[in-house]
Amino acid sequence: MSVFHDRPLLTRTSMAMPLALGLAGTTQADDATLDFGVPSWPGITVKTQIAEQLLESLGYDTSSQELGLQVVYQGMESGDIDVFLGGWMPAQREMFTPREESGAIVNVGNNVDGAQMTLAVPEYLYDQGIQSFADLDENREMFDGDIHGFGAGSAASEILNAAIDEDAWGLGDWRLVDTSTVGMLSAAQDAISREEPIVWVGWTPHWMNLALPMRYLDDPKDLFGENNGESEVLTLMRGDYAEANPNLVTFFEQFSFSAEEQSWMIREFGQEERDAEEVARDWINENTERVEAMLDGVTHRDGEAAWPIVEASLNR
């Protein structure tokens, strides 16, 4: 399955070097166009499409560029990218914090409610009593001492390797099996089909939460972050662009989704392979009350109230 997946952490290498070189050779983006940076993650892709469709109805010219995560941050700092809807925290903290402190990037707000990353097991194991990290080592033989991850060098890999090195929760004699997102979830699906034991790195939003009978393990030591791996997905704007466009700041402050909604977007676009523009249009047409709330206090570029204009364009 040739699908990219929204994930709260990535290796620090660029996913789009040709585009990176292209950005490095350009002048600052035209402020008349709202430029989005979009890594190849289904949820961010669909959310960006929703924003573009709504804002184009309000007289804004928009564009989006598919770029690696590192390149998105570099593009915001250089003035080539104006908005990024995938600031996963705390995983991207090292890239975000220096640029926030310099004023190059501003945090407009969290756009996903309920994001989380930690270890997961099938629901049948959870029902059998394996409900926390503390329960893992007591049942090591059941799992053959293996934890399945999605990529060496990722933040999740670093967290788990540190836990193994430090023998946190008795994991010192466990092994991290790092493959890829597809490989990890294929192993989980295979084990679940036979009701066999498996533990893997899970996160939400992601289609796995809709497709797999799974539960997240409790971790009072917060190895994956505070509140058992609780995460935020920040909307980031270029600092001077945000200062010059308060109407857009108001829009993006109210532009948010539940983890379940973004998991649906990821499934529809990433797994079902529907067109992102179609998925975005369906969400807008099926969630008009939410859209109206997103547009509260927002105006057309010419100053007219936004919601009546967008409402008139729906279901076409």
NUNUSE-688815 format. One record per residue (C-alpha): x, y, z; residue in three letters. Coordinates in pm, whole numbers. Layout:
BEGIN
{pt {X; Y; Z}; 'ALA'},
...
***
This chain:
BEGIN
{pt {0; 0; 0}; 'MET'},
{pt {177; 314; -122}; 'SER'},
{pt {31; 550; 135}; 'VAL'},
{pt {184; 821; 353}; 'PHE'},
{pt {44; 856; 703}; 'HIS'},
{pt {5; 1149; 937}; 'ASP'},
{pt {251; 1103; 1216}; 'ARG'},
{pt {358; 1313; 1511}; 'PRO'},
{pt {728; 1260; 1452}; 'LEU'},
{pt {967; 1218; 1164}; 'LEU'},
{pt {1332; 1162; 1099}; 'THR'},
{pt {1514; 1489; 1055}; 'ARG'},
{pt {1611; 1433; 691}; 'THR'},
{pt {1425; 1617; 417}; 'SER'},
{pt {1159; 1435; 221}; 'MET'},
{pt {1177; 1675; -75}; 'ALA'},
{pt {1530; 1781; -162}; 'MET'},
{pt {1453; 1903; -517}; 'PRO'},
{pt {1188; 2133; -375}; 'LEU'},
{pt {1424; 2240; -101}; 'ALA'},
{pt {1675; 2350; -359}; 'LEU'},
{pt {1399; 2529; -547}; 'GLY'},
{pt {1294; 2722; -240}; 'LEU'},
{pt {1649; 2819; -163}; 'ALA'},
{pt {1679; 2985; -503}; 'GLY'},
{pt {1359; 3189; -498}; 'THR'},
{pt {1275; 3530; -365}; 'THR'},
{pt {1025; 3576; -85}; 'GLN'},
{pt {674; 3459; -175}; 'ALA'},
{pt {422; 3714; -301}; 'ASP'},
{pt {212; 3821; -2}; 'ASP'},
{pt {-92; 3842; -230}; 'ALA'},
{pt {-95; 3460; -230}; 'THR'},
{pt {-136; 3250; 83}; 'LEU'},
{pt {128; 2977; 51}; 'ASP'},
{pt {82; 2652; 245}; 'PHE'},
{pt {359; 2404; 319}; 'GLY'},
{pt {223; 2049; 306}; 'VAL'},
{pt {425; 1737; 392}; 'PRO'},
{pt {294; 1415; 234}; 'SER'},
{pt {61; 1338; 524}; 'TRP'},
{pt {-306; 1270; 437}; 'PRO'},
{pt {-462; 1459; 729}; 'GLY'},
{pt {-258; 1774; 669}; 'ILE'},
{pt {-328; 1747; 296}; 'THR'},
{pt {-705; 1735; 348}; 'VAL'},
{pt {-707; 2007; 616}; 'LYS'},
{pt {-511; 2231; 383}; 'THR'},
{pt {-765; 2164; 109}; 'GLN'},
{pt {-1049; 2260; 345}; 'ILE'},
{pt {-873; 2585; 431}; 'ALA'},
{pt {-801; 2661; 66}; 'GLU'},
{pt {-1159; 2599; -45}; 'GLN'},
{pt {-1301; 2822; 229}; 'LEU'},
{pt {-1047; 3101; 181}; 'LEU'},
{pt {-1074; 3104; -196}; 'GLU'},
{pt {-1447; 3167; -151}; 'SER'},
{pt {-1343; 3472; 51}; 'LEU'},
{pt {-1129; 3622; -223}; 'GLY'},
{pt {-788; 3485; -120}; 'TYR'},
{pt {-546; 3336; -369}; 'ASP'},
{pt {-386; 3023; -224}; 'THR'},
{pt {-122; 2772; -323}; 'SER'},
{pt {26; 2465; -160}; 'SER'},
{pt {365; 2301; -200}; 'GLN'},
{pt {439; 1940; -107}; 'GLU'},
{pt {757; 1964; 98}; 'LEU'},
{pt {951; 1773; 359}; 'GLY'},
{pt {902; 1882; 719}; 'LEU'},
{pt {1243; 2044; 754}; 'GLN'},
{pt {1190; 2233; 429}; 'VAL'},
{pt {854; 2366; 548}; 'VAL'},
{pt {1020; 2521; 853}; 'TYR'},
{pt {1302; 2660; 641}; 'GLN'},
{pt {1047; 2801; 395}; 'GLY'},
{pt {856; 2979; 670}; 'MET'},
{pt {1178; 3130; 798}; 'GLU'},
{pt {1283; 3247; 450}; 'SER'},
{pt {938; 3387; 365}; 'GLY'},
{pt {843; 3129; 101}; 'ASP'},
{pt {578; 2954; 314}; 'ILE'},
{pt {307; 3140; 505}; 'ASP'},
{pt {108; 2870; 687}; 'VAL'},
{pt {169; 2514; 810}; 'PHE'},
{pt {-111; 2306; 964}; 'LEU'},
{pt {104; 2020; 1096}; 'GLY'},
{pt {315; 2151; 1384}; 'GLY'},
{pt {314; 1830; 1594}; 'TRP'},
{pt {430; 1906; 1946}; 'MET'},
{pt {631; 1811; 2139}; 'PRO'},
{pt {793; 1606; 1859}; 'ALA'},
{pt {885; 1910; 1643}; 'GLN'},
{pt {990; 2127; 1935}; 'ARG'},
{pt {1355; 2150; 1828}; 'GLU'},
{pt {1259; 2293; 1488}; 'MET'},
{pt {982; 2515; 1621}; 'PHE'},
{pt {1118; 2679; 1937}; 'THR'},
{pt {1417; 2873; 1791}; 'PRO'},
{pt {1201; 3010; 1509}; 'ARG'},
{pt {925; 3108; 1749}; 'GLU'},
{pt {1174; 3283; 1974}; 'GLU'},
{pt {1312; 3478; 1677}; 'SER'},
{pt {962; 3581; 1568}; 'GLY'},
{pt {992; 3404; 1233}; 'ALA'},
{pt {697; 3178; 1322}; 'ILE'},
{pt {395; 3235; 1544}; 'VAL'},
{pt {173; 2971; 1699}; 'ASN'},
{pt {-187; 3052; 1608}; 'VAL'},
{pt {-338; 2759; 1798}; 'GLY'},
{pt {-395; 2385; 1824}; 'ASN'},
{pt {-599; 2251; 1531}; 'ASN'},
{pt {-657; 1893; 1652}; 'VAL'},
{pt {-833; 1811; 1979}; 'ASP'},
{pt {-732; 1476; 2129}; 'GLY'},
{pt {-402; 1403; 1954}; 'ALA'},
{pt {-188; 1143; 2131}; 'GLN'},
{pt {106; 909; 2076}; 'MET'},
{pt {208; 616; 2295}; 'THR'},
{pt {216; 236; 2289}; 'LEU'},
{pt {-93; 45; 2182}; 'ALA'},
{pt {-220; -314; 2204}; 'VAL'},
{pt {-519; -495; 2056}; 'PRO'},
{pt {-841; -449; 2249}; 'GLU'},
{pt {-857; -818; 2339}; 'TYR'},
{pt {-524; -791; 2522}; 'LEU'},
{pt {-638; -478; 2702}; 'TYR'},
{pt {-950; -665; 2814}; 'ASP'},
{pt {-724; -943; 2944}; 'GLN'},
{pt {-550; -696; 3175}; 'GLY'},
{pt {-259; -556; 2974}; 'ILE'},
{pt {-351; -193; 3025}; 'GLN'},
{pt {-29; -13; 3117}; 'SER'},
{pt {342; -7; 3047}; 'PHE'},
{pt {387; -177; 3384}; 'ALA'},
{pt {196; -480; 3256}; 'ASP'},
{pt {430; -536; 2962}; 'LEU'},
{pt {733; -678; 3141}; 'ASP'},
{pt {514; -908; 3348}; 'GLU'},
{pt {405; -1061; 3017}; 'ASN'},
{pt {731; -1036; 2824}; 'ARG'},
{pt {725; -1395; 2695}; 'GLU'},
{pt {383; -1338; 2543}; 'MET'},
{pt {528; -1061; 2322}; 'PHE'},
{pt {869; -1230; 2269}; 'ASP'},
{pt {1011; -907; 2412}; 'GLY'},
{pt {931; -715; 2091}; 'ASP'},
{pt {788; -366; 2052}; 'ILE'},
{pt {701; -268; 1694}; 'HIS'},
{pt {797; 80; 1573}; 'GLY'},
{pt {774; 260; 1241}; 'PHE'},
{pt {1125; 380; 1167}; 'GLY'},
{pt {1478; 394; 1302}; 'ALA'},
{pt {1582; 751; 1375}; 'GLY'},
{pt {1232; 875; 1448}; 'SER'},
{pt {1149; 1045; 1776}; 'ALA'},
{pt {946; 739; 1879}; 'ALA'},
{pt {1249; 521; 1818}; 'SER'},
{pt {1466; 754; 2026}; 'GLU'},
{pt {1214; 749; 2312}; 'ILE'},
{pt {1187; 370; 2317}; 'LEU'},
{pt {1560; 308; 2278}; 'ASN'},
{pt {1622; 542; 2573}; 'ALA'},
{pt {1360; 352; 2776}; 'ALA'},
{pt {1533; 24; 2692}; 'ILE'},
{pt {1877; 165; 2780}; 'ASP'},
{pt {1744; 296; 3111}; 'GLU'},
{pt {1538; -18; 3183}; 'ASP'},
{pt {1227; 201; 3227}; 'ALA'},
{pt {925; -16; 3316}; 'TRP'},
{pt {1159; -319; 3302}; 'GLY'},
{pt {1207; -283; 2926}; 'LEU'},
{pt {1585; -329; 2945}; 'GLY'},
{pt {1569; -676; 2788}; 'ASP'},
{pt {1311; -582; 2523}; 'TRP'},
{pt {1384; -521; 2154}; 'ARG'},
{pt {1252; -245; 1929}; 'LEU'},
{pt {1149; -382; 1589}; 'VAL'},
{pt {1167; -74; 1366}; 'ASP'},
{pt {1033; -110; 1012}; 'THR'},
{pt {800; 150; 858}; 'SER'},
{pt {447; 275; 918}; 'THR'},
{pt {312; 29; 662}; 'VAL'},
{pt {527; -254; 796}; 'GLY'},
{pt {435; -188; 1158}; 'MET'},
{pt {61; -168; 1091}; 'LEU'},
{pt {72; -473; 864}; 'SER'},
{pt {224; -665; 1157}; 'ALA'},
{pt {-50; -532; 1386}; 'ALA'},
{pt {-326; -626; 1141}; 'GLN'},
{pt {-177; -972; 1093}; 'ASP'},
{pt {-152; -1036; 1467}; 'ALA'},
{pt {-505; -907; 1528}; 'ILE'},
{pt {-645; -1133; 1255}; 'SER'},
{pt {-514; -1430; 1456}; 'ARG'},
{pt {-578; -1272; 1798}; 'GLU'},
{pt {-210; -1294; 1883}; 'GLU'},
{pt {-19; -1060; 2118}; 'PRO'},
{pt {148; -749; 1975}; 'ILE'},
{pt {244; -404; 2105}; 'VAL'},
{pt {322; -115; 1871}; 'TRP'},
{pt {359; 264; 1856}; 'VAL'},
{pt {15; 411; 1803}; 'GLY'},
{pt {-106; 765; 1753}; 'TRP'},
{pt {-418; 959; 1684}; 'THR'},
{pt {-529; 1107; 1452}; 'PRO'},
{pt {-471; 818; 1214}; 'HIS'},
{pt {-687; 567; 1029}; 'TRP'},
{pt {-559; 289; 1256}; 'MET'},
{pt {-793; 419; 1526}; 'ASN'},
{pt {-1093; 355; 1300}; 'LEU'},
{pt {-978; 30; 1141}; 'ALA'},
{pt {-816; -159; 1430}; 'LEU'},
{pt {-964; -277; 1763}; 'PRO'},
{pt {-693; -112; 1972}; 'MET'},
{pt {-634; 58; 2305}; 'ARG'},
{pt {-356; 285; 2430}; 'TYR'},
{pt {-152; 176; 2732}; 'LEU'},
{pt {-134; 393; 3042}; 'ASP'},
{pt {209; 536; 3121}; 'ASP'},
{pt {233; 733; 3447}; 'PRO'},
{pt {602; 804; 3371}; 'LYS'},
{pt {499; 990; 3052}; 'ASP'},
{pt {780; 848; 2839}; 'LEU'},
{pt {610; 985; 2526}; 'PHE'},
{pt {529; 1321; 2685}; 'GLY'},
{pt {300; 1471; 2944}; 'GLU'},
{pt {-47; 1327; 3002}; 'ASN'},
{pt {47; 993; 2848}; 'ASN'},
{pt {174; 1121; 2516}; 'GLY'},
{pt {-81; 1396; 2471}; 'GLU'},
{pt {9; 1602; 2165}; 'SER'},
{pt {-86; 1924; 1994}; 'GLU'},
{pt {-101; 1987; 1621}; 'VAL'},
{pt {-29; 2356; 1586}; 'LEU'},
{pt {-126; 2595; 1311}; 'THR'},
{pt {191; 2794; 1243}; 'LEU'},
{pt {208; 3120; 1050}; 'MET'},
{pt {498; 3325; 926}; 'ARG'},
{pt {538; 3603; 1184}; 'GLY'},
{pt {525; 3908; 960}; 'ASP'},
{pt {250; 3755; 747}; 'TYR'},
{pt {33; 3700; 1055}; 'ALA'},
{pt {91; 4059; 1166}; 'GLU'},
{pt {-18; 4188; 824}; 'ALA'},
{pt {-326; 3962; 799}; 'ASN'},
{pt {-533; 3972; 1121}; 'PRO'},
{pt {-842; 3845; 936}; 'ASN'},
{pt {-657; 3524; 849}; 'LEU'},
{pt {-530; 3493; 1205}; 'VAL'},
{pt {-891; 3502; 1325}; 'THR'},
{pt {-984; 3231; 1076}; 'PHE'},
{pt {-697; 3001; 1171}; 'PHE'},
{pt {-752; 3053; 1544}; 'GLU'},
{pt {-1093; 2890; 1492}; 'GLN'},
{pt {-985; 2631; 1234}; 'PHE'},
{pt {-976; 2304; 1431}; 'SER'},
{pt {-1093; 1943; 1422}; 'PHE'},
{pt {-1133; 1645; 1652}; 'SER'},
{pt {-884; 1360; 1629}; 'ALA'},
{pt {-1171; 1141; 1505}; 'GLU'},
{pt {-1246; 1384; 1222}; 'GLU'},
{pt {-886; 1394; 1109}; 'GLN'},
{pt {-863; 1015; 1135}; 'SER'},
{pt {-1159; 1003; 893}; 'TRP'},
{pt {-978; 1239; 655}; 'MET'},
{pt {-665; 1023; 670}; 'ILE'},
{pt {-864; 708; 598}; 'ARG'},
{pt {-1064; 858; 311}; 'GLU'},
{pt {-765; 1016; 136}; 'PHE'},
{pt {-474; 799; 246}; 'GLY'},
{pt {-633; 454; 264}; 'GLN'},
{pt {-941; 476; 41}; 'GLU'},
{pt {-740; 689; -206}; 'GLU'},
{pt {-1015; 943; -267}; 'ARG'},
{pt {-921; 1281; -412}; 'ASP'},
{pt {-824; 1530; -138}; 'ALA'},
{pt {-1036; 1804; -294}; 'GLU'},
{pt {-1341; 1576; -288}; 'GLU'},
{pt {-1283; 1467; 73}; 'VAL'},
{pt {-1245; 1831; 179}; 'ALA'},
{pt {-1559; 1936; -6}; 'ARG'},
{pt {-1758; 1653; 155}; 'ASP'},
{pt {-1642; 1755; 502}; 'TRP'},
{pt {-1738; 2118; 442}; 'ILE'},
{pt {-2083; 2031; 307}; 'ASN'},
{pt {-2154; 1784; 588}; 'GLU'},
{pt {-2036; 2011; 871}; 'ASN'},
{pt {-2192; 2348; 797}; 'THR'},
{pt {-2238; 2441; 1164}; 'GLU'},
{pt {-1868; 2381; 1226}; 'ARG'},
{pt {-1776; 2584; 919}; 'VAL'},
{pt {-1998; 2872; 1035}; 'GLU'},
{pt {-1819; 2868; 1373}; 'ALA'},
{pt {-1480; 2873; 1199}; 'MET'},
{pt {-1590; 3186; 1012}; 'LEU'},
{pt {-1722; 3376; 1313}; 'ASP'},
{pt {-1578; 3727; 1294}; 'GLY'},
{pt {-1403; 3652; 964}; 'VAL'},
{pt {-1467; 3863; 655}; 'THR'},
{pt {-1428; 3837; 281}; 'HIS'},
{pt {-1114; 4008; 160}; 'ARG'},
{pt {-1340; 4299; 60}; 'ASP'},
{pt {-1482; 4329; 414}; 'GLY'},
{pt {-1815; 4145; 382}; 'GLU'},
{pt {-1914; 3886; 645}; 'ALA'},
{pt {-1764; 3550; 550}; 'ALA'},
{pt {-2033; 3297; 640}; 'TRP'},
{pt {-2313; 3415; 406}; 'PRO'},
{pt {-2069; 3407; 115}; 'ILE'},
{pt {-1944; 3058; 195}; 'VAL'},
{pt {-2296; 2932; 267}; 'GLU'},
{pt {-2409; 3041; -78}; 'ALA'},
{pt {-2129; 2835; -235}; 'SER'},
{pt {-2207; 2506; -57}; 'LEU'},
{pt {-2339; 2187; -224}; 'ASN'},
{pt {-2240; 2297; -572}; 'ARG'},
***
